[in-house]
C-alpha cells in the first residue's frame, strides 16, 4: 500500500513538473476574480467562478462588441485559454472569437477589427480564421492557406477533415484554444488539434501587432466564457 502511494505521489510530481515546463515563459492575462486589465461594455461582461463571462441574455448587443485586453499589443506570441460557448435561447445561436493583432475602430462601443480565432455553437466556424471588418473568412477549419500579395486565397494543404476536427470540439463544454502568431505565419489549435495554418503575404492588409480581445456577437442571446488566459512573447 505504501509503495503504491509513493508511486502515485511520484507520478503526480512528474506530471506537475511537465506541466510547469510546458507553461514556462507564459504570463497570466486574467486574475480570475475581476476584469482588471480588460475593458469593454461593462453590462455585457462579468466574472463568475474564475471565468470571464460575456452574455447578451439580459442586455442585447447593439452590434458586435469586444472585451479588450489593455496590457499590451503583442506582435509575435503564443496565447492559450479555455472557452465555453452556449446559445441563450431556442434560436440556438452563439458566435464569438478571440481577436488578435487587431485594432479598436469604435471606442464608444468597443468595436474591434482584425484577425479572429473563430468559435460558435454550430458546426461550421469554430477553429477557423476570420478577419472581423476586413477580408472575412481567411481559412476554414482544416485548411492550410497562403494569402497572396494580391489578396488571392490559395488552399495549399490540409490539416484534416473539417467534420472530423469538429468532433474534437466539446459542444457546450470547456475547450482549449491556442493561437500562435509569428511574423506572417498564423496557427490555431483546439484541444491539441491543428485547425488552421495561414501565411499572409498581403502586405497592405496583414497585421503584425495589435490588441487581443474577446467577442460578443450581436443577434439572438448567447453566453461565452473564457478562463486560464495566458500569453508568451516569442523571440
Secondary structure per residue as TSV (DSSP state, phi and psi in degrees):
chain	resnum	aa	ss	phi	psi
A	1	X	-	360.0	-46.4
A	2	X	H	-61.2	-40.8
A	3	X	H	-62.3	-40.4
A	4	X	H	-64.0	-42.2
A	5	X	H	-65.8	-40.2
A	6	X	H	-63.9	-43.5
A	7	X	H	-62.0	-44.3
A	8	X	H	-62.5	-40.3
A	9	X	H	-63.9	-41.7
A	10	X	H	-64.5	-41.1
A	11	X	H	-63.4	-39.3
A	12	X	H	-65.0	-43.3
A	13	X	H	-62.8	-40.2
A	14	X	H	-64.5	-42.0
A	15	X	H	-63.7	-41.2
A	16	X	H	-64.9	-38.8
A	17	X	H	-63.8	-42.5
A	18	X	H	-63.0	-42.5
A	19	X	H	-62.7	-44.6
A	20	X	H	-63.5	-40.5
A	21	X	H	-63.9	-40.5
A	22	X	H	-65.1	-29.6
A	23	X	T	-95.6	4.6
A	24	X	T	-57.9	131.6
A	25	X	T	90.7	-6.2
A	26	X	-	-87.7	142.3
A	27	X	E	-115.7	140.2
A	28	X	E	-68.1	141.4
A	29	X	S	-105.2	-4.6
A	30	X	-	-149.4	129.0
A	31	X	-	-82.8	-4.0
A	32	X	S	82.0	-3.6
A	33	X	S	-123.8	-32.3
A	34	X	S	-151.8	-177.2
A	35	X	-	-94.3	26.0
A	36	X	T	-56.3	129.2
A	37	X	T	89.8	2.3
A	38	X	E	-134.1	150.2
A	39	X	E	-145.8	145.1
A	40	X	S	-177.2	-163.8
A	41	X	-	-75.3	106.1
A	42	X	G	-63.2	-30.3
A	43	X	G	-71.5	-8.8
A	44	X	G	-102.8	-13.2
A	45	X	E	-125.8	142.3
A	46	X	E	-153.2	179.0
A	47	X	E	-123.3	129.7
A	48	X	E	-144.0	130.3
A	49	X	T	51.6	42.5
A	50	X	T	76.7	15.8
A	51	X	E	-130.4	147.3
A	52	X	E	-76.7	127.5
A	53	X	E	-119.2	124.8
A	54	X	E	-109.5	127.5
A	55	X	E	-140.9	136.5
A	56	X	-	-113.6	18.1
A	57	X	S	-68.5	-48.3
A	58	X	S	-88.1	-31.7
A	59	X	S	-128.9	103.4
A	60	X	-	-61.2	147.6
A	61	X	-	-83.1	133.5
A	62	X	S	-68.8	-32.4
A	63	X	S	-159.3	173.3
A	64	X	-	-55.3	128.3
A	65	X	E	-135.2	165.1
A	66	X	E	-140.9	149.5
A	67	X	E	-98.0	117.4
A	68	X	E	-102.6	130.3
A	69	X	E	-73.6	126.5
A	70	X	-	-103.2	7.8
A	71	X	S	-100.7	18.8
A	72	X	-	156.8	167.8
A	73	X	-	-130.6	80.6
A	74	X	-	-62.1	150.3
A	75	X	S	-100.3	-85.9
A	76	X	S	-94.5	125.5
A	77	X	E	-161.0	165.8
A	78	X	E	-123.8	126.3
A	79	X	E	-116.1	137.9
A	80	X	E	-127.0	143.5
A	81	X	E	-162.9	173.1
A	82	X	E	-118.0	145.9
A	83	X	E	-136.7	155.6
A	84	X	E	-142.0	134.1
A	85	X	E	-136.6	134.1
A	86	X	E	-141.9	145.1
A	87	X	E	-65.4	152.6
A	88	X	S	-108.8	9.3
A	89	X	S	-157.2	176.7
A	90	X	T	-66.7	-12.5
A	91	X	T	-64.2	-22.9
A	92	X	-	76.2	13.4
A	93	X	-	-94.0	135.6
A	94	X	-	-161.2	125.3
A	95	X	E	-142.8	134.5
A	96	X	E	-152.7	-168.2
A	97	X	E	176.3	169.0
A	98	X	E	-109.0	111.1
A	99	X	E	-78.7	141.3
A	100	X	E	-147.6	155.5
A	101	X	E	46.8	44.2
A	102	X	E	-112.0	179.9
A	103	X	E	-141.5	146.9
A	104	X	E	-81.3	120.0
A	105	X	E	-106.4	-12.1
A	106	X	E	-145.4	85.3
A	107	X	G	-59.1	-29.1
A	108	X	G	-64.6	-23.8
A	109	X	G	-131.9	18.1
A	110	X	T	51.0	53.8
A	111	X	E	-93.2	132.4
A	112	X	E	-124.0	145.6
A	113	X	E	-123.7	145.0
A	114	X	E	141.7	-167.9
A	115	X	E	-58.5	140.7
A	116	X	E	-137.8	125.3
A	117	X	E	-80.4	106.3
A	118	X	E	-76.6	154.5
A	119	X	E	-157.2	151.2
A	120	X	E	-159.3	171.1
A	121	X	S	-83.2	-18.8
A	122	X	S	-87.1	-168.9
A	123	X	S	-96.4	0.5
A	124	X	S	-103.3	-39.6
A	125	X	S	-110.4	-20.6
A	126	X	T	-58.3	127.9
A	127	X	T	98.7	-17.8
A	128	X	-	-77.8	166.2
A	129	X	E	-107.1	122.0
A	130	X	E	-123.2	146.1
A	131	X	E	-109.2	104.4
A	132	X	E	-62.6	129.8
A	133	X	T	54.7	35.5
A	134	X	T	-144.0	-120.7
A	135	X	T	-85.2	0.0
A	136	X	E	78.5	-144.0
A	137	X	E	-69.9	120.6
A	138	X	E	-100.8	-29.7
A	139	X	E	-155.1	131.0
A	140	X	-	-85.4	158.8
A	141	X	T	-53.1	127.9
A	142	X	T	95.4	-1.0
A	143	X	E	-102.1	141.6
A	144	X	E	-100.5	126.3
A	145	X	E	-130.8	138.7
A	146	X	E	-109.6	120.8
A	147	X	E	-94.5	111.0
A	148	X	-	-72.0	165.8
A	149	X	T	-57.3	-29.6
A	150	X	T	-88.4	3.1
A	151	X	S	94.1	-5.0
A	152	X	-	-68.0	134.8
A	153	X	E	-94.6	125.0
A	154	X	E	-120.8	119.4
A	155	X	E	-78.4	113.3
A	156	X	E	-100.9	-8.6
A	157	X	E	-177.2	-179.5
A	158	X	E	-127.1	141.9
A	159	X	S	-103.1	1.6
A	160	X	S	136.5	164.3
A	161	X	-	-65.9	132.8
A	162	X	H	-58.3	-43.1
A	163	X	H	-66.2	-38.5
A	164	X	H	-69.8	-36.9
A	165	X	H	-65.9	-34.9
A	166	X	H	-63.7	-31.9
A	167	X	T	-63.0	-19.9
A	168	X	T	-80.6	-8.9
A	169	X	S	-97.2	125.6
A	170	X	-	-87.1	106.4
A	171	X	T	-64.8	126.5
A	172	X	T	73.3	6.3
A	173	X	S	-122.5	177.7
A	174	X	-	-72.9	135.8
A	175	X	E	-132.2	149.9
A	176	X	E	-96.6	128.1
A	177	X	E	-115.6	135.0
A	178	X	E	-126.9	130.4
A	179	X	E	-120.2	128.1
A	180	X	E	-123.5	124.2
A	181	X	E	-125.7	121.3
A	182	X	E	-140.3	113.1
A	183	X	T	60.8	-130.2
A	184	X	T	-98.8	18.1
A	185	X	E	-104.8	121.3
A	186	X	E	-120.1	132.1
A	187	X	E	-134.4	145.4
A	188	X	E	-134.8	139.5
A	189	X	E	-133.9	143.0
A	190	X	E	-129.0	127.9
A	191	X	T	50.5	39.0
A	192	X	T	83.3	-1.7
A	193	X	E	-103.0	130.4
A	194	X	E	-65.5	129.8
A	195	X	E	-106.4	-42.3
A	196	X	E	-144.8	157.7
A	197	X	E	-146.6	113.2
A	198	X	E	-128.4	136.2
A	199	X	E	-110.6	120.5
A	200	X	E	-107.1	103.5
A	201	X	-	-101.8	8.6
A	202	X	-	-85.0	87.6
A	203	X	T	-59.7	-30.2
A	204	X	T	-79.8	-6.8
A	205	X	T	-120.7	-30.1
A	206	X	-	-62.4	144.7
A	207	X	-	-113.6	142.3
A	208	X	S	-119.3	-0.4
A	209	X	S	-166.4	168.3
A	210	X	-	153.6	-176.4
A	211	X	E	-77.3	157.8
A	212	X	E	-107.1	137.6
A	213	X	E	-152.0	161.0
A	214	X	E	-114.5	134.8
A	215	X	E	-95.8	142.2
A	216	X	E	-118.0	122.8
A	217	X	-	-89.1	141.6
A	218	X	S	-69.6	158.6
A	219	X	S	122.1	-155.6
A	220	X	S	-56.9	154.2
A	221	X	-	-60.3	147.0
A	222	X	E	-154.5	164.3
A	223	X	E	-135.5	132.8
A	224	X	E	-131.3	142.4
A	225	X	E	-128.8	146.4
A	226	X	E	-135.0	140.7
A	227	X	E	-147.5	169.5
A	228	X	E	54.2	43.3
A	229	X	E	-80.5	125.8
A	230	X	E	-148.9	158.5
A	231	X	E	-143.1	149.9
A	232	X	E	-135.3	125.2
A	233	X	E	-75.3	138.6
A	234	X	-	-102.8	138.0
A	235	X	-	-90.7	360.0
